[in-house]
Amino acid sequence: MSNETRATAAVIDYVTRSGLDRFPSEAISLAKQCIIDGLGVILAGSAAKGTGIVRDYVRAGKETGESTVLGGDPFTCRAASAALVNGTAGHALDFDDTQLSSSPDRIFGLLTHPTIPPLAASLAVGERLGVSGRQFIEAYLIGFEVECKMAEAINPTHYQNGFHSSGTFGTFGAMISAAKLLGLNAETLGHALAIASSMSSGIRLNFGTMTKPLHVGRAAQNGVIAAELAAAGHTGGNDALDSPWGFFRVFTLGAGFEANQIVGALGNPPSIVSPGVSLKPYPCGSLGHPSMDAMLKLVLTHDVKPEQVKAIRFRAGSNILNPLRYQIARTELEAKFCPAFMMSSLVLRRKAGIHEFTDEFVQSAPVQEMMRKVTTIRDQVIEARGFDKMRSTIEVDLADGRTLVQDADERYRGGPDKPFTREELHDKFTDCASLVLQRAAIGATLDRLESLEQVRNVRDIVNTVTAGVLEGQPVVL
């Protein structure tokens, strides 16, 4: 039997046989960092308008359940519904981590946002079951691993033709995490894979709208539903991933996948260790982050004032300019994929965080004026160097006739070559969580997450978060 017809079996075997003891200590340490980062962006994203609409929709159903929707106004509901809202919140600000590629023919930065679907699913199902911290990390890591290996294996046309891989593969990450916590056996897991294959979705048309975060929320929800239905006896087709009508062929219009990225590759090494994962320093499309750091360096080094700027040129390849597709942003959602806003925010405020990515700031006269000074240029020299790195150059013309130039550093902040320090990670979590939590609750939550292996029941973490919610009306970004 060829590798190409063994992917489904390989995933089932890996999930059913793997436990936390099969992961190196580095993977566990990195998982806790990603969980801290992920929970922080869920808390911040709970204040987003789009999340509020989804939250109100679920709350109107008056479900009874044992899983918590986090944020400034927490409530409980069924696990799948909690995963939907928390998953949507986790991607609402486009501040969640990104998967890296280990293959030179893959477009760097365009795989998945891997953490939120398995995290939201593990949190919802784990709270309902009252699992330990070790079980929680185990489920998260195994879901993360399958999600990333599947995203790496599929032919790149999956993304290039318009699927949003964080939605499609996130469904599998969430399902695997939920299935691990539910203890699905090999046969039942096969059915869950088939169910998840039919529920996997998300198209790139919705980038820059409230629906892009919904892709990730639906991935978390659908993953939980697939696992719970399979556990209840619901069936699906055989060989869900690699049959002629299986996921990999259907979702690439027949182009398929590289089976050796799954068969024999799962856990060897875990993707969270190599090639690793990137944590975001800015709440927007990750393809712009090295360029944003370059602009910030240029502004700070030369003490550039907004009134000095005559013109800005953003030079990059199509791998960056195609996804960052908005020339002028009209909303904060469009701003997340708008190089002109990214550059303008750093010139005007010397930062671009959750308080800059707001409709009020994006629509302000100084921002709108500055954005019209920014030109994006598809640089043929940069294009010719390939898409394995996020390369760009920033040029700023000043009123006094000078032109300042800064190349983006390929060793970007938050990536494996330049990871966040513990202080930077905690600062990001604190900034995010401060929208909905009291200062004492932020510290207590960080303490529990850093010692997650010792937590006896994940409900303790949820209780710490919900007990520390700020008084008064919830913040709305």
C-alpha positions, 0 to 999 in steps of 0.5 A: 500500500502506498503512502498516499493511501495510508494518511487516514490510517496514519492519523488514526494510529498517531492520535490513538497511540500518542500521549503527553509522554511522547512529546519532548519537554520543549514541545510542552514548554512551547505549548504553554507559551502558545496557550498563554498567547491564545487565551490572551487573544481570546480575551481581547477578541471577546470585545470585538464587534463581530464576536459580540454578534456571535455571542448574542446569537448563541446566548439567545438560544438559552442553552444549558451546558457546562462550558464557558464563553469567556469575556467581559460578560461570561456565560455557559452553554454547550461545549460546541457553542462555547468553542464557536464563540471563543474560537471566533474571539481568538481570531477576531483581532488577527492576533493569534499565532501562525504556522511555519512551513518546512517545505521550500515550495510552500508560501511562507506564512500562508498555512494556518493559525494553528492554536485557536481551534484546538485550544477552544475545543480543548477548553470547551470539552475539557471544562465540561469533563473536568480534565487535568492540566496534563490532559488538556496540554496533551489534547491541545498538542495532538490536535495542533500536530495533526492540523499542522501536518495536514496543512503542510501536506496539502497541495498549495493550490488549496490556499491559492484557489481561495480556501482559508486554511485556518478554517479548513484545517482548524476543523481537524485540529479541533476535532482531534483535540476533542476526540482525544479528550473524549477517548475515541477509539480507532474506528470511531475516530475514523468516522470523526475524520469523515464528519470533519471532512464534510464540515471543513470550510472557509473561503478567502473572499471574507478576509477583511470582514467579520467572517474571517474570524468566524471561519476559526470559530466554526472550525472549533465548533465543527470539530467539537460537533464531529467528535461528539457525533462520532462518540454518539455513534454517528458514522462517516465514510472510510479513508476520509483523507485519502480516498478518491473522494476524500478531503485532500483530493476534493479540496484541491480539485484533484491536486492531492497532497504529499503523503510523506508529510503525514505518514511517518512524519506525525510527531517526528518532530512535532511541528510546534518544535520544528519548524516552529510557530510564530507569535504575533507582535501586531494584531493584523496579517502576519505577512506585514509584521517584518515590514512593520518592524522595519518601519518602526525601526526607521521611525525611531532611529531617525526620529521621524515626525508625521509632518516630515513624511512626504511619501512611503514606498512598501516594496515586496513580492506577490506573496505579501502584497496579494493577501495584504490586498487593501490599498486604503482601509475604511475599517479596522478589519480592512486595516488588518490587511492594509500595508498603508495603514500598518505604515501610517499607524507606526508613523503617527503613533509609533505603535500598532496594537489593539488600541490602534486597530479600531474603526475610530483611529482608522477612519480619523483624518490623520490616518486617512491622509497618511495612508494616501502617501503610501504606495505598494510596489511589487518589486521584481528583485524581491519576487525573484528571491522566492517566497520562503521568507517574508522579504520587503523594503521600506522607503520614506521620502522626507520633506527635506529631500532625504530618502530613508531606506530600511530592509525588513529583518528575516529574523522577525520578532515572535518567530523561532529565530527571534522568539518572544521573551517571557516578559514580552509574552506576559506583556502581550497577555496583560495588554489583551486581558486588561480589556476584560480582567482585573489586574489581580486576575491577570496575574493569577491566570498567568501563574496557573497557565505557567504551571499548567501541568500541575493544574488538577482541573481546568475548571480552576483556570476558567473560574479564575478568569470569570471571577476576575472580570471587570465590573461595569459594561464590557469593553467593545472595540 
